[in-house]
Amino acid sequence: MTVRRAPKFVPFMAIGAILGFLAALVVAYTGPADPTLTRESILGFFTVAFAIPGLLLAALLVLIFDRRSVRKAERARAERTYDDDAA
């Protein structure tokens, strides 16, 4: 049996998307005001522009961590035990 500590993909990718959204929030509300566009429409544009790359970078990072965990995997032996009280 191989034992290794593998990262979970979804939390990494969610954090990448959230960080992208926070970056979009900063850019949308700290930049100069445009009379033809609302702040919310600017936020929507930058959310797509920053959240998707954030998600992809986080996915790349988790793949690197996963590859590292495969290299550090250890072999272990597991034996089945029968316990009458557990049933």
PyMOL Python script that loads the backbone (N, CA, C, O; Angstrom):
from pymol import cmd

cmd.read_pdbstr("""\
ATOM      1  N   MET A   1       0.847  -1.156   0.000  1.00  0.00           N
ATOM      2  CA  MET A   1       0.000   0.000   0.000  1.00  0.00           C
ATOM      3  C   MET A   1       0.902   1.232   0.000  1.00  0.00           C
ATOM      4  O   MET A   1       1.916   1.263   0.697  1.00  0.00           O
ATOM      5  N   THR A   2       0.543   2.216  -0.760  1.00  0.00           N
ATOM      6  CA  THR A   2       1.294   3.457  -0.807  1.00  0.00           C
ATOM      7  C   THR A   2       0.607   4.496   0.069  1.00  0.00           C
ATOM      8  O   THR A   2      -0.603   4.704  -0.013  1.00  0.00           O
ATOM      9  N   VAL A   3       1.413   5.144   0.909  1.00  0.00           N
ATOM     10  CA  VAL A   3       0.887   6.173   1.804  1.00  0.00           C
ATOM     11  C   VAL A   3       1.522   7.500   1.422  1.00  0.00           C
ATOM     12  O   VAL A   3       2.745   7.614   1.339  1.00  0.00           O
ATOM     13  N   ARG A   4       0.684   8.502   1.189  1.00  0.00           N
ATOM     14  CA  ARG A   4       1.206   9.832   0.876  1.00  0.00           C
ATOM     15  C   ARG A   4       0.197  10.890   1.295  1.00  0.00           C
ATOM     16  O   ARG A   4      -0.995  10.616   1.436  1.00  0.00           O
ATOM     17  N   ARG A   5       0.694  12.089   1.490  1.00  0.00           N
ATOM     18  CA  ARG A   5      -0.168  13.216   1.817  1.00  0.00           C
ATOM     19  C   ARG A   5      -0.420  13.990   0.527  1.00  0.00           C
ATOM     20  O   ARG A   5       0.476  14.658   0.010  1.00  0.00           O
ATOM     21  N   ALA A   6      -1.620  13.898   0.022  1.00  0.00           N
ATOM     22  CA  ALA A   6      -1.972  14.555  -1.237  1.00  0.00           C
ATOM     23  C   ALA A   6      -2.834  15.782  -0.947  1.00  0.00           C
ATOM     24  O   ALA A   6      -3.720  15.729  -0.093  1.00  0.00           O
ATOM     25  N   PRO A   7      -2.580  16.886  -1.654  1.00  0.00           N
ATOM     26  CA  PRO A   7      -3.416  18.077  -1.454  1.00  0.00           C
ATOM     27  C   PRO A   7      -4.794  17.886  -2.080  1.00  0.00           C
ATOM     28  O   PRO A   7      -4.962  17.105  -3.016  1.00  0.00           O
ATOM     29  N   LYS A   8      -5.755  18.596  -1.559  1.00  0.00           N
ATOM     30  CA  LYS A   8      -7.114  18.562  -2.108  1.00  0.00           C
ATOM     31  C   LYS A   8      -7.224  19.667  -3.164  1.00  0.00           C
ATOM     32  O   LYS A   8      -6.833  20.808  -2.921  1.00  0.00           O
ATOM     33  N   PHE A   9      -7.756  19.317  -4.328  1.00  0.00           N
ATOM     34  CA  PHE A   9      -7.781  20.240  -5.456  1.00  0.00           C
ATOM     35  C   PHE A   9      -8.778  21.378  -5.272  1.00  0.00           C
ATOM     36  O   PHE A   9      -8.447  22.536  -5.525  1.00  0.00           O
ATOM     37  N   VAL A  10      -9.987  21.063  -4.837  1.00  0.00           N
ATOM     38  CA  VAL A  10     -11.060  22.064  -4.790  1.00  0.00           C
ATOM     39  C   VAL A  10     -10.734  23.228  -3.857  1.00  0.00           C
ATOM     40  O   VAL A  10     -10.940  24.375  -4.255  1.00  0.00           O
ATOM     41  N   PRO A  11     -10.235  23.003  -2.633  1.00  0.00           N
ATOM     42  CA  PRO A  11      -9.921  24.158  -1.778  1.00  0.00           C
ATOM     43  C   PRO A  11      -8.848  25.068  -2.375  1.00  0.00           C
ATOM     44  O   PRO A  11      -8.950  26.289  -2.266  1.00  0.00           O
ATOM     45  N   PHE A  12      -7.833  24.497  -2.998  1.00  0.00           N
ATOM     46  CA  PHE A  12      -6.804  25.318  -3.630  1.00  0.00           C
ATOM     47  C   PHE A  12      -7.407  26.183  -4.733  1.00  0.00           C
ATOM     48  O   PHE A  12      -7.141  27.383  -4.805  1.00  0.00           O
ATOM     49  N   MET A  13      -8.216  25.572  -5.588  1.00  0.00           N
ATOM     50  CA  MET A  13      -8.790  26.308  -6.709  1.00  0.00           C
ATOM     51  C   MET A  13      -9.793  27.346  -6.222  1.00  0.00           C
ATOM     52  O   MET A  13      -9.894  28.422  -6.812  1.00  0.00           O
ATOM     53  N   ALA A  14     -10.532  27.052  -5.168  1.00  0.00           N
ATOM     54  CA  ALA A  14     -11.473  28.029  -4.617  1.00  0.00           C
ATOM     55  C   ALA A  14     -10.723  29.228  -4.053  1.00  0.00           C
ATOM     56  O   ALA A  14     -11.144  30.369  -4.244  1.00  0.00           O
ATOM     57  N   ILE A  15      -9.626  28.980  -3.366  1.00  0.00           N
ATOM     58  CA  ILE A  15      -8.831  30.086  -2.825  1.00  0.00           C
ATOM     59  C   ILE A  15      -8.254  30.926  -3.958  1.00  0.00           C
ATOM     60  O   ILE A  15      -8.214  32.152  -3.848  1.00  0.00           O
ATOM     61  N   GLY A  16      -7.807  30.301  -5.039  1.00  0.00           N
ATOM     62  CA  GLY A  16      -7.302  31.052  -6.191  1.00  0.00           C
ATOM     63  C   GLY A  16      -8.369  31.937  -6.805  1.00  0.00           C
ATOM     64  O   GLY A  16      -8.097  33.083  -7.160  1.00  0.00           O
ATOM     65  N   ALA A  17      -9.586  31.413  -6.934  1.00  0.00           N
ATOM     66  CA  ALA A  17     -10.684  32.212  -7.489  1.00  0.00           C
ATOM     67  C   ALA A  17     -11.068  33.345  -6.544  1.00  0.00           C
ATOM     68  O   ALA A  17     -11.359  34.454  -6.994  1.00  0.00           O
ATOM     69  N   ILE A  18     -11.072  33.077  -5.243  1.00  0.00           N
ATOM     70  CA  ILE A  18     -11.411  34.126  -4.270  1.00  0.00           C
ATOM     71  C   ILE A  18     -10.356  35.224  -4.270  1.00  0.00           C
ATOM     72  O   ILE A  18     -10.696  36.406  -4.204  1.00  0.00           O
ATOM     73  N   LEU A  19      -9.089  34.854  -4.343  1.00  0.00           N
ATOM     74  CA  LEU A  19      -8.034  35.867  -4.416  1.00  0.00           C
ATOM     75  C   LEU A  19      -8.153  36.690  -5.697  1.00  0.00           C
ATOM     76  O   LEU A  19      -7.908  37.896  -5.684  1.00  0.00           O
ATOM     77  N   GLY A  20      -8.526  36.048  -6.795  1.00  0.00           N
ATOM     78  CA  GLY A  20      -8.763  36.787  -8.037  1.00  0.00           C
ATOM     79  C   GLY A  20      -9.917  37.756  -7.901  1.00  0.00           C
ATOM     80  O   GLY A  20      -9.851  38.876  -8.408  1.00  0.00           O
ATOM     81  N   PHE A  21     -10.988  37.335  -7.213  1.00  0.00           N
ATOM     82  CA  PHE A  21     -12.126  38.226  -6.982  1.00  0.00           C
ATOM     83  C   PHE A  21     -11.722  39.402  -6.102  1.00  0.00           C
ATOM     84  O   PHE A  21     -12.130  40.534  -6.361  1.00  0.00           O
ATOM     85  N   LEU A  22     -10.928  39.151  -5.067  1.00  0.00           N
ATOM     86  CA  LEU A  22     -10.486  40.246  -4.196  1.00  0.00           C
ATOM     87  C   LEU A  22      -9.607  41.238  -4.956  1.00  0.00           C
ATOM     88  O   LEU A  22      -9.700  42.445  -4.735  1.00  0.00           O
ATOM     89  N   ALA A  23      -8.763  40.737  -5.841  1.00  0.00           N
ATOM     90  CA  ALA A  23      -7.955  41.629  -6.676  1.00  0.00           C
ATOM     91  C   ALA A  23      -8.850  42.451  -7.597  1.00  0.00           C
ATOM     92  O   ALA A  23      -8.599  43.638  -7.805  1.00  0.00           O
ATOM     93  N   ALA A  24      -9.887  41.834  -8.148  1.00  0.00           N
ATOM     94  CA  ALA A  24     -10.832  42.556  -9.003  1.00  0.00           C
ATOM     95  C   ALA A  24     -11.582  43.606  -8.205  1.00  0.00           C
ATOM     96  O   ALA A  24     -11.847  44.695  -8.714  1.00  0.00           O
ATOM     97  N   LEU A  25     -11.925  43.301  -6.972  1.00  0.00           N
ATOM     98  CA  LEU A  25     -12.616  44.251  -6.106  1.00  0.00           C
ATOM     99  C   LEU A  25     -11.757  45.483  -5.865  1.00  0.00           C
ATOM    100  O   LEU A  25     -12.251  46.609  -5.915  1.00  0.00           O
ATOM    101  N   VAL A  26     -10.484  45.271  -5.607  1.00  0.00           N
ATOM    102  CA  VAL A  26      -9.569  46.390  -5.380  1.00  0.00           C
ATOM    103  C   VAL A  26      -9.430  47.230  -6.642  1.00  0.00           C
ATOM    104  O   VAL A  26      -9.498  48.458  -6.581  1.00  0.00           O
ATOM    105  N   VAL A  27      -9.238  46.583  -7.777  1.00  0.00           N
ATOM    106  CA  VAL A  27      -9.055  47.316  -9.035  1.00  0.00           C
ATOM    107  C   VAL A  27     -10.320  48.079  -9.413  1.00  0.00           C
ATOM    108  O   VAL A  27     -10.240  49.221  -9.867  1.00  0.00           O
ATOM    109  N   ALA A  28     -11.479  47.466  -9.234  1.00  0.00           N
ATOM    110  CA  ALA A  28     -12.735  48.095  -9.656  1.00  0.00           C
ATOM    111  C   ALA A  28     -13.093  49.302  -8.805  1.00  0.00           C
ATOM    112  O   ALA A  28     -13.626  50.284  -9.323  1.00  0.00           O
ATOM    113  N   TYR A  29     -12.812  49.248  -7.516  1.00  0.00           N
ATOM    114  CA  TYR A  29     -13.266  50.328  -6.638  1.00  0.00           C
ATOM    115  C   TYR A  29     -12.185  51.332  -6.271  1.00  0.00           C
ATOM    116  O   TYR A  29     -12.479  52.325  -5.606  1.00  0.00           O
ATOM    117  N   THR A  30     -10.945  51.104  -6.683  1.00  0.00           N
ATOM    118  CA  THR A  30      -9.906  52.095  -6.410  1.00  0.00           C
ATOM    119  C   THR A  30      -9.481  52.851  -7.662  1.00  0.00           C
ATOM    120  O   THR A  30      -8.781  53.859  -7.572  1.00  0.00           O
ATOM    121  N   GLY A  31      -9.893  52.376  -8.811  1.00  0.00           N
ATOM    122  CA  GLY A  31      -9.530  53.041 -10.053  1.00  0.00           C
ATOM    123  C   GLY A  31     -10.375  54.279 -10.297  1.00  0.00           C
ATOM    124  O   GLY A  31     -11.326  54.542  -9.561  1.00  0.00           O
ATOM    125  N   PRO A  32     -10.031  55.036 -11.323  1.00  0.00           N
ATOM    126  CA  PRO A  32     -10.812  56.237 -11.636  1.00  0.00           C
ATOM    127  C   PRO A  32     -12.224  55.872 -12.100  1.00  0.00           C
ATOM    128  O   PRO A  32     -12.437  54.844 -12.743  1.00  0.00           O
ATOM    129  N   ALA A  33     -13.165  56.723 -11.763  1.00  0.00           N
ATOM    130  CA  ALA A  33     -14.563  56.480 -12.137  1.00  0.00           C
ATOM    131  C   ALA A  33     -14.766  56.771 -13.620  1.00  0.00           C
ATOM    132  O   ALA A  33     -14.210  57.731 -14.154  1.00  0.00           O
ATOM    133  N   ASP A  34     -15.552  55.948 -14.272  1.00  0.00           N
ATOM    134  CA  ASP A  34     -15.891  56.127 -15.678  1.00  0.00           C
ATOM    135  C   ASP A  34     -17.380  56.433 -15.753  1.00  0.00           C
ATOM    136  O   ASP A  34     -18.192  55.645 -15.268  1.00  0.00           O
ATOM    137  N   PRO A  35     -17.756  57.561 -16.350  1.00  0.00           N
ATOM    138  CA  PRO A  35     -19.182  57.911 -16.379  1.00  0.00           C
ATOM    139  C   PRO A  35     -20.029  56.977 -17.249  1.00  0.00           C
ATOM    140  O   PRO A  35     -21.249  56.936 -17.088  1.00  0.00           O
ATOM    141  N   THR A  36     -19.420  56.243 -18.147  1.00  0.00           N
ATOM    142  CA  THR A  36     -20.199  55.366 -19.026  1.00  0.00           C
ATOM    143  C   THR A  36     -20.404  53.964 -18.447  1.00  0.00           C
ATOM    144  O   THR A  36     -21.260  53.216 -18.920  1.00  0.00           O
ATOM    145  N   LEU A  37     -19.627  53.609 -17.433  1.00  0.00           N
ATOM    146  CA  LEU A  37     -19.727  52.273 -16.840  1.00  0.00           C
ATOM    147  C   LEU A  37     -19.941  52.381 -15.332  1.00  0.00           C
ATOM    148  O   LEU A  37     -19.411  53.282 -14.681  1.00  0.00           O
ATOM    149  N   THR A  38     -20.711  51.469 -14.798  1.00  0.00           N
ATOM    150  CA  THR A  38     -20.884  51.433 -13.346  1.00  0.00           C
ATOM    151  C   THR A  38     -19.728  50.657 -12.718  1.00  0.00           C
ATOM    152  O   THR A  38     -19.037  49.890 -13.388  1.00  0.00           O
ATOM    153  N   ARG A  39     -19.537  50.870 -11.432  1.00  0.00           N
ATOM    154  CA  ARG A  39     -18.484  50.136 -10.714  1.00  0.00           C
ATOM    155  C   ARG A  39     -18.767  48.633 -10.725  1.00  0.00           C
ATOM    156  O   ARG A  39     -17.845  47.819 -10.779  1.00  0.00           O
ATOM    157  N   GLU A  40     -20.050  48.277 -10.674  1.00  0.00           N
ATOM    158  CA  GLU A  40     -20.408  46.860 -10.661  1.00  0.00           C
ATOM    159  C   GLU A  40     -20.078  46.175 -11.984  1.00  0.00           C
ATOM    160  O   GLU A  40     -19.644  45.023 -11.994  1.00  0.00           O
ATOM    161  N   SER A  41     -20.280  46.875 -13.100  1.00  0.00           N
ATOM    162  CA  SER A  41     -19.937  46.274 -14.390  1.00  0.00           C
ATOM    163  C   SER A  41     -18.422  46.137 -14.538  1.00  0.00           C
ATOM    164  O   SER A  41     -17.930  45.170 -15.119  1.00  0.00           O
ATOM    165  N   ILE A  42     -17.694  47.109 -14.010  1.00  0.00           N
ATOM    166  CA  ILE A  42     -16.235  47.016 -14.017  1.00  0.00           C
ATOM    167  C   ILE A  42     -15.789  45.851 -13.134  1.00  0.00           C
ATOM    168  O   ILE A  42     -14.871  45.110 -13.483  1.00  0.00           O
ATOM    169  N   LEU A  43     -16.453  45.700 -11.983  1.00  0.00           N
ATOM    170  CA  LEU A  43     -16.145  44.585 -11.087  1.00  0.00           C
ATOM    171  C   LEU A  43     -16.414  43.247 -11.774  1.00  0.00           C
ATOM    172  O   LEU A  43     -15.617  42.317 -11.643  1.00  0.00           O
ATOM    173  N   GLY A  44     -17.506  43.138 -12.492  1.00  0.00           N
ATOM    174  CA  GLY A  44     -17.816  41.901 -13.206  1.00  0.00           C
ATOM    175  C   GLY A  44     -16.764  41.559 -14.245  1.00  0.00           C
ATOM    176  O   GLY A  44     -16.353  40.406 -14.370  1.00  0.00           O
ATOM    177  N   PHE A  45     -16.331  42.570 -14.990  1.00  0.00           N
ATOM    178  CA  PHE A  45     -15.299  42.343 -16.002  1.00  0.00           C
ATOM    179  C   PHE A  45     -13.998  41.869 -15.363  1.00  0.00           C
ATOM    180  O   PHE A  45     -13.411  40.875 -15.790  1.00  0.00           O
ATOM    181  N   PHE A  46     -13.557  42.590 -14.339  1.00  0.00           N
ATOM    182  CA  PHE A  46     -12.288  42.235 -13.709  1.00  0.00           C
ATOM    183  C   PHE A  46     -12.381  40.941 -12.897  1.00  0.00           C
ATOM    184  O   PHE A  46     -11.371  40.267 -12.696  1.00  0.00           O
ATOM    185  N   THR A  47     -13.571  40.590 -12.433  1.00  0.00           N
ATOM    186  CA  THR A  47     -13.729  39.307 -11.752  1.00  0.00           C
ATOM    187  C   THR A  47     -13.435  38.167 -12.716  1.00  0.00           C
ATOM    188  O   THR A  47     -12.716  37.227 -12.377  1.00  0.00           O
ATOM    189  N   VAL A  48     -13.986  38.252 -13.908  1.00  0.00           N
ATOM    190  CA  VAL A  48     -13.703  37.223 -14.916  1.00  0.00           C
ATOM    191  C   VAL A  48     -12.227  37.266 -15.310  1.00  0.00           C
ATOM    192  O   VAL A  48     -11.593  36.225 -15.485  1.00  0.00           O
ATOM    193  N   ALA A  49     -11.686  38.480 -15.449  1.00  0.00           N
ATOM    194  CA  ALA A  49     -10.302  38.629 -15.888  1.00  0.00           C
ATOM    195  C   ALA A  49      -9.296  38.153 -14.843  1.00  0.00           C
ATOM    196  O   ALA A  49      -8.206  37.712 -15.207  1.00  0.00           O
ATOM    197  N   PHE A  50      -9.633  38.230 -13.554  1.00  0.00           N
ATOM    198  CA  PHE A  50      -8.683  37.849 -12.505  1.00  0.00           C
ATOM    199  C   PHE A  50      -9.005  36.509 -11.850  1.00  0.00           C
ATOM    200  O   PHE A  50      -8.088  35.800 -11.436  1.00  0.00           O
ATOM    201  N   ALA A  51     -10.274  36.144 -11.746  1.00  0.00           N
ATOM    202  CA  ALA A  51     -10.634  34.908 -11.039  1.00  0.00           C
ATOM    203  C   ALA A  51     -10.235  33.668 -11.841  1.00  0.00           C
ATOM    204  O   ALA A  51      -9.771  32.682 -11.268  1.00  0.00           O
ATOM    205  N   ILE A  52     -10.413  33.714 -13.145  1.00  0.00           N
ATOM    206  CA  ILE A  52     -10.052  32.548 -13.962  1.00  0.00           C
ATOM    207  C   ILE A  52      -8.543  32.299 -13.940  1.00  0.00           C
ATOM    208  O   ILE A  52      -8.130  31.160 -13.723  1.00  0.00           O
ATOM    209  N   PRO A  53      -7.700  33.320 -14.156  1.00  0.00           N
ATOM    210  CA  PRO A  53      -6.261  33.063 -14.016  1.00  0.00           C
ATOM    211  C   PRO A  53      -5.865  32.661 -12.591  1.00  0.00           C
ATOM    212  O   PRO A  53      -4.963  31.843 -12.412  1.00  0.00           O
ATOM    213  N   GLY A  54      -6.527  33.226 -11.583  1.00  0.00           N
ATOM    214  CA  GLY A  54      -6.245  32.820 -10.206  1.00  0.00           C
ATOM    215  C   GLY A  54      -6.567  31.363  -9.983  1.00  0.00           C
ATOM    216  O   GLY A  54      -5.812  30.646  -9.327  1.00  0.00           O
ATOM    217  N   LEU A  55      -7.680  30.924 -10.523  1.00  0.00           N
ATOM    218  CA  LEU A  55      -8.077  29.520 -10.421  1.00  0.00           C
ATOM    219  C   LEU A  55      -7.073  28.627 -11.145  1.00  0.00           C
ATOM    220  O   LEU A  55      -6.691  27.576 -10.629  1.00  0.00           O
ATOM    221  N   LEU A  56      -6.651  29.035 -12.324  1.00  0.00           N
ATOM    222  CA  LEU A  56      -5.699  28.230 -13.096  1.00  0.00           C
ATOM    223  C   LEU A  56      -4.329  28.176 -12.428  1.00  0.00           C
ATOM    224  O   LEU A  56      -3.686  27.126 -12.424  1.00  0.00           O
ATOM    225  N   LEU A  57      -3.875  29.295 -11.863  1.00  0.00           N
ATOM    226  CA  LEU A  57      -2.592  29.288 -11.164  1.00  0.00           C
ATOM    227  C   LEU A  57      -2.648  28.413  -9.915  1.00  0.00           C
ATOM    228  O   LEU A  57      -1.686  27.712  -9.601  1.00  0.00           O
ATOM    229  N   ALA A  58      -3.758  28.454  -9.215  1.00  0.00           N
ATOM    230  CA  ALA A  58      -3.919  27.596  -8.038  1.00  0.00           C
ATOM    231  C   ALA A  58      -3.949  26.125  -8.447  1.00  0.00           C
ATOM    232  O   ALA A  58      -3.393  25.278  -7.747  1.00  0.00           O
ATOM    233  N   ALA A  59      -4.589  25.815  -9.565  1.00  0.00           N
ATOM    234  CA  ALA A  59      -4.616  24.434 -10.049  1.00  0.00           C
ATOM    235  C   ALA A  59      -3.209  23.967 -10.423  1.00  0.00           C
ATOM    236  O   ALA A  59      -2.842  22.824 -10.153  1.00  0.00           O
ATOM    237  N   LEU A  60      -2.433  24.838 -11.037  1.00  0.00           N
ATOM    238  CA  LEU A  60      -1.048  24.502 -11.365  1.00  0.00           C
ATOM    239  C   LEU A  60      -0.235  24.267 -10.095  1.00  0.00           C
ATOM    240  O   LEU A  60       0.574  23.342 -10.030  1.00  0.00           O
ATOM    241  N   LEU A  61      -0.455  25.105  -9.094  1.00  0.00           N
ATOM    242  CA  LEU A  61       0.250  24.955  -7.823  1.00  0.00           C
ATOM    243  C   LEU A  61      -0.104  23.636  -7.139  1.00  0.00           C
ATOM    244  O   LEU A  61       0.774  22.959  -6.605  1.00  0.00           O
ATOM    245  N   VAL A  62      -1.374  23.272  -7.152  1.00  0.00           N
ATOM    246  CA  VAL A  62      -1.771  22.014  -6.514  1.00  0.00           C
ATOM    247  C   VAL A  62      -1.230  20.813  -7.294  1.00  0.00           C
ATOM    248  O   VAL A  62      -0.931  19.779  -6.697  1.00  0.00           O
ATOM    249  N   LEU A  63      -1.104  20.932  -8.596  1.00  0.00           N
ATOM    250  CA  LEU A  63      -0.489  19.850  -9.374  1.00  0.00           C
ATOM    251  C   LEU A  63       0.991  19.685  -9.028  1.00  0.00           C
ATOM    252  O   LEU A  63       1.499  18.565  -8.973  1.00  0.00           O
ATOM    253  N   ILE A  64       1.676  20.802  -8.797  1.00  0.00           N
ATOM    254  CA  ILE A  64       3.083  20.739  -8.384  1.00  0.00           C
ATOM    255  C   ILE A  64       3.198  20.081  -7.012  1.00  0.00           C
ATOM    256  O   ILE A  64       4.051  19.220  -6.800  1.00  0.00           O
ATOM    257  N   PHE A  65       2.329  20.494  -6.077  1.00  0.00           N
ATOM    258  CA  PHE A  65       2.340  19.880  -4.744  1.00  0.00           C
ATOM    259  C   PHE A  65       1.993  18.393  -4.818  1.00  0.00           C
ATOM    260  O   PHE A  65       2.568  17.581  -4.094  1.00  0.00           O
ATOM    261  N   ASP A  66       1.056  18.044  -5.690  1.00  0.00           N
ATOM    262  CA  ASP A  66       0.674  16.641  -5.834  1.00  0.00           C
ATOM    263  C   ASP A  66       1.835  15.822  -6.392  1.00  0.00           C
ATOM    264  O   ASP A  66       2.079  14.703  -5.941  1.00  0.00           O
ATOM    265  N   ARG A  67       2.534  16.364  -7.349  1.00  0.00           N
ATOM    266  CA  ARG A  67       3.686  15.661  -7.926  1.00  0.00           C
ATOM    267  C   ARG A  67       4.764  15.451  -6.863  1.00  0.00           C
ATOM    268  O   ARG A  67       5.395  14.395  -6.811  1.00  0.00           O
ATOM    269  N   ARG A  68       4.969  16.459  -6.019  1.00  0.00           N
ATOM    270  CA  ARG A  68       5.948  16.334  -4.943  1.00  0.00           C
ATOM    271  C   ARG A  68       5.525  15.248  -3.950  1.00  0.00           C
ATOM    272  O   ARG A  68       6.365  14.497  -3.455  1.00  0.00           O
ATOM    273  N   SER A  69       4.232  15.168  -3.663  1.00  0.00           N
ATOM    274  CA  SER A  69       3.761  14.159  -2.704  1.00  0.00           C
ATOM    275  C   SER A  69       3.914  12.749  -3.272  1.00  0.00           C
ATOM    276  O   SER A  69       4.100  11.798  -2.513  1.00  0.00           O
ATOM    277  N   VAL A  70       3.840  12.601  -4.591  1.00  0.00           N
ATOM    278  CA  VAL A  70       4.044  11.286  -5.205  1.00  0.00           C
ATOM    279  C   VAL A  70       5.495  10.850  -5.012  1.00  0.00           C
ATOM    280  O   VAL A  70       5.762   9.676  -4.759  1.00  0.00           O
ATOM    281  N   ARG A  71       6.425  11.786  -5.130  1.00  0.00           N
ATOM    282  CA  ARG A  71       7.836  11.456  -4.949  1.00  0.00           C
ATOM    283  C   ARG A  71       8.164  11.082  -3.506  1.00  0.00           C
ATOM    284  O   ARG A  71       9.036  10.252  -3.252  1.00  0.00           O
ATOM    285  N   LYS A  72       7.454  11.705  -2.564  1.00  0.00           N
ATOM    286  CA  LYS A  72       7.725  11.438  -1.152  1.00  0.00           C
ATOM    287  C   LYS A  72       6.850  10.323  -0.584  1.00  0.00           C
ATOM    288  O   LYS A  72       6.830  10.109   0.629  1.00  0.00           O
ATOM    289  N   ALA A  73       6.142   9.627  -1.430  1.00  0.00           N
ATOM    290  CA  ALA A  73       5.255   8.552  -0.966  1.00  0.00           C
ATOM    291  C   ALA A  73       6.072   7.418  -0.365  1.00  0.00           C
ATOM    292  O   ALA A  73       7.191   7.136  -0.794  1.00  0.00           O
ATOM    293  N   GLU A  74       5.491   6.784   0.625  1.00  0.00           N
ATOM    294  CA  GLU A  74       6.153   5.671   1.294  1.00  0.00           C
ATOM    295  C   GLU A  74       5.311   4.414   1.140  1.00  0.00           C
ATOM    296  O   GLU A  74       4.090   4.476   0.989  1.00  0.00           O
ATOM    297  N   ARG A  75       5.978   3.291   1.181  1.00  0.00           N
ATOM    298  CA  ARG A  75       5.284   2.004   1.116  1.00  0.00           C
ATOM    299  C   ARG A  75       4.991   1.552   2.539  1.00  0.00           C
ATOM    300  O   ARG A  75       5.831   1.680   3.429  1.00  0.00           O
ATOM    301  N   ALA A  76       3.801   1.027   2.739  1.00  0.00           N
ATOM    302  CA  ALA A  76       3.412   0.508   4.050  1.00  0.00           C
ATOM    303  C   ALA A  76       2.674  -0.804   3.850  1.00  0.00           C
ATOM    304  O   ALA A  76       2.146  -1.089   2.776  1.00  0.00           O
ATOM    305  N   ARG A  77       2.653  -1.580   4.900  1.00  0.00           N
ATOM    306  CA  ARG A  77       1.950  -2.851   4.830  1.00  0.00           C
ATOM    307  C   ARG A  77       0.749  -2.783   5.760  1.00  0.00           C
ATOM    308  O   ARG A  77       0.870  -2.402   6.925  1.00  0.00           O
ATOM    309  N   ALA A  78      -0.395  -3.150   5.240  1.00  0.00           N
ATOM    310  CA  ALA A  78      -1.624  -3.152   6.034  1.00  0.00           C
ATOM    311  C   ALA A  78      -2.132  -4.579   6.141  1.00  0.00           C
ATOM    312  O   ALA A  78      -2.136  -5.332   5.167  1.00  0.00           O
ATOM    313  N   GLU A  79      -2.553  -4.928   7.325  1.00  0.00           N
ATOM    314  CA  GLU A  79      -3.103  -6.259   7.550  1.00  0.00           C
ATOM    315  C   GLU A  79      -4.510  -6.124   8.095  1.00  0.00           C
ATOM    316  O   GLU A  79      -4.785  -5.264   8.931  1.00  0.00           O
ATOM    317  N   ARG A  80      -5.382  -6.965   7.625  1.00  0.00           N
ATOM    318  CA  ARG A  80      -6.766  -6.956   8.091  1.00  0.00           C
ATOM    319  C   ARG A  80      -6.825  -7.622   9.461  1.00  0.00           C
ATOM    320  O   ARG A  80      -6.251  -8.689   9.678  1.00  0.00           O
ATOM    321  N   THR A  81      -7.525  -6.977  10.369  1.00  0.00           N
ATOM    322  CA  THR A  81      -7.742  -7.568  11.690  1.00  0.00           C
ATOM    323  C   THR A  81      -9.223  -7.835  11.857  1.00  0.00           C
ATOM    324  O   THR A  81     -10.065  -7.084  11.366  1.00  0.00           O
ATOM    325  N   TYR A  82      -9.521  -8.889  12.542  1.00  0.00           N
ATOM    326  CA  TYR A  82     -10.912  -9.259  12.779  1.00  0.00           C
ATOM    327  C   TYR A  82     -11.221  -9.027  14.251  1.00  0.00           C
ATOM    328  O   TYR A  82     -10.613  -9.632  15.134  1.00  0.00           O
ATOM    329  N   ASP A  83     -12.174  -8.143  14.495  1.00  0.00           N
ATOM    330  CA  ASP A  83     -12.563  -7.807  15.857  1.00  0.00           C
ATOM    331  C   ASP A  83     -14.038  -8.133  16.027  1.00  0.00           C
ATOM    332  O   ASP A  83     -14.888  -7.510  15.391  1.00  0.00           O
ATOM    333  N   ASP A  84     -14.344  -9.091  16.866  1.00  0.00           N
ATOM    334  CA  ASP A  84     -15.740  -9.493  17.067  1.00  0.00           C
ATOM    335  C   ASP A  84     -16.556  -8.412  17.761  1.00  0.00           C
ATOM    336  O   ASP A  84     -17.765  -8.327  17.544  1.00  0.00           O
ATOM    337  N   ASP A  85     -15.930  -7.590  18.585  1.00  0.00           N
ATOM    338  CA  ASP A  85     -16.648  -6.544  19.318  1.00  0.00           C
ATOM    339  C   ASP A  85     -17.013  -5.357  18.436  1.00  0.00           C
ATOM    340  O   ASP A  85     -17.914  -4.596  18.790  1.00  0.00           O
ATOM    341  N   ALA A  86     -16.350  -5.174  17.309  1.00  0.00           N
ATOM    342  CA  ALA A  86     -16.607  -4.022  16.441  1.00  0.00           C
ATOM    343  C   ALA A  86     -17.937  -4.146  15.710  1.00  0.00           C
ATOM    344  O   ALA A  86     -18.519  -3.133  15.325  1.00  0.00           O
ATOM    345  N   ALA A  87     -18.415  -5.331  15.516  1.00  0.00           N
ATOM    346  CA  ALA A  87     -19.654  -5.545  14.775  1.00  0.00           C
ATOM    347  C   ALA A  87     -20.798  -5.215  15.631  1.00  0.00           C
ATOM    348  O   ALA A  87     -21.945  -5.326  15.199  1.00  0.00           O
TER     349      ALA A  87
END
""", "prot")
cmd.dss("prot")
cmd.show_as("cartoon", "prot")
cmd.util.cbc("prot")
cmd.orient("prot")
